[in-house]
Amino acid sequence: MNIIAVIGAGTMGNGIAHVFAQNGYKVHLIDIAQDSLDKGIATITKNLDRMLSKGRITTENKKTTLNNISTFTLLKEGVNNVDLVVEAATENLDIKLNIFRELDEVCAYKTILASNTSSISITQIGAVTNRPEKVIGMHFMNPVPIMKLVEIIRGYSTSDEVTNSIMELSKKLGKTPTEVNDYPGFVANRILMPMINEAIETLYNKVAGVEEIDTVMKLGMAHPMGPLQLADFIGLDVCLSILKVMYDGFKNPKYAPCPLLVNMVMAGKLGVKSDEGFYDYSASKKAEKVAAQFN
Ligand SMILES: NC(=O)c1ccc[n+]([C@@H]2O[C@H](COP(=O)([O-])OP(=O)(O)OC[C@H]3O[C@@H](n4cnc5c(N)ncnc54)[C@H](O)[C@@H]3O)[C@@H](O)[C@H]2O)c1
């Protein structure tokens, strides 16, 4: 594999593009919004600068990484002649199904089609293409340049050959791929989201405040970040979408999103990306301070 297309330049897409480019792959970063592409490249540059200042990469590495990335607003142009597509667009079923229908039309059969979805069925995505055996989940974790895990999700029809090749590719990126089957939430979010939802429910029930809940989990359970802060980093809209997929998929009330989460998303309080969630990130640049703890 030489050329990789990444669809979506948001929180995850720019991180995925960064990691492939830093490992020598040519990356076509595609987004419908030019503004997202500009912000994505700015974020990659900022993250490379941080790595440079810590002596983890050289100026030459930074230059080569940035040179390996080209940006596109037209999907058809961006996926021309690529070996792999990693879709990291907004977590919305219709958006993803439309993207995969188009990918199936415009990509050569050799191209593997992967999705970074947090919860949407890989089997359902594969079923809108004529190559479900070549459709797979490649679920990177946030922040992508730092987190080691890639959850590899096999859809009902995903072939062994495609699974093996994506497992090997993930290792070449310095990641640890872990194979799981395709059920709502896969493994990572099936376990993580009920914890986050319960933390929000605990706040909603006024058992304790935001900082108290996070402190209990950080210092009591040795979590590197409290669940409410983690929700802010993931994006409250993304958390809500994942919980809805699990609630619909299992028909089990234990996955019902907390009303406070629903309200916050409706009010546009999405966490770090909107400058406000359970914490306020606007004035004090708290987000950067917290991110620095992980570097
Ligand atoms: N945020 C996380 O922590 C996290 C972790 C793992 C996986 N994911 C998954 O990664 C995916 C992306 O999430 P995110 O948090 O980066 O979202 P985001 O909102 O930060 O970015 C989504 C980007 O997709 C773009 N987009 C929307 N429709 C598009 C289309 N048709 N073609 C091209 N670009 C399009 C948007 O302009 C935006 O820039 C989702 O499937 C999400 O579930 C998120």
The ligand as an ORCA input file, in Angstrom:
! r2SCAN-3c Opt
* xyz 0 1
  N     -13.967     11.895     18.247
  C     -13.475     10.757     18.677
  O     -12.871     10.681     19.765
  C     -13.588      9.521     17.835
  C     -12.839      8.390     18.196
  C     -12.879      7.267     17.360
  C     -13.670      7.280     16.217
  N     -14.419      8.388     15.903
  C     -15.215      8.357     14.662
  O     -14.489      9.064     13.666
  C     -15.410      9.653     12.742
  C     -15.128     11.147     12.676
  O     -15.343     11.703     13.953
  P     -14.699     13.115     14.366
  O     -14.792     13.195     15.829
  O     -13.392     13.285     13.662
  O     -15.784     14.100     13.703
  P     -15.625     15.661     13.383
  O     -16.983     16.237     13.512
  O     -14.493     16.267     14.155
  O     -15.172     15.666     11.825
  C     -15.974     15.157     10.799
  C     -15.515     15.767      9.476
  O     -16.199     15.083      8.410
  C     -16.473     16.042      7.405
  N     -17.516     15.514      6.533
  C     -18.849     15.397      6.780
  N     -19.462     14.836      5.709
  C     -18.498     14.585      4.788
  C     -18.513     14.020      3.474
  N     -19.644     13.609      2.886
  N     -17.347     13.935      2.806
  C     -16.180     14.369      3.370
  N     -16.114     14.920      4.606
  C     -17.259     15.014      5.302
  C     -16.861     17.290      8.161
  O     -16.737     18.459      7.359
  C     -15.850     17.264      9.327
  O     -14.669     17.983      9.003
  C     -16.806      9.303     13.247
  O     -17.252      8.167     12.574
  C     -16.575      9.021     14.720
  O     -17.530      8.154     15.248
  C     -14.381      9.510     16.678
*
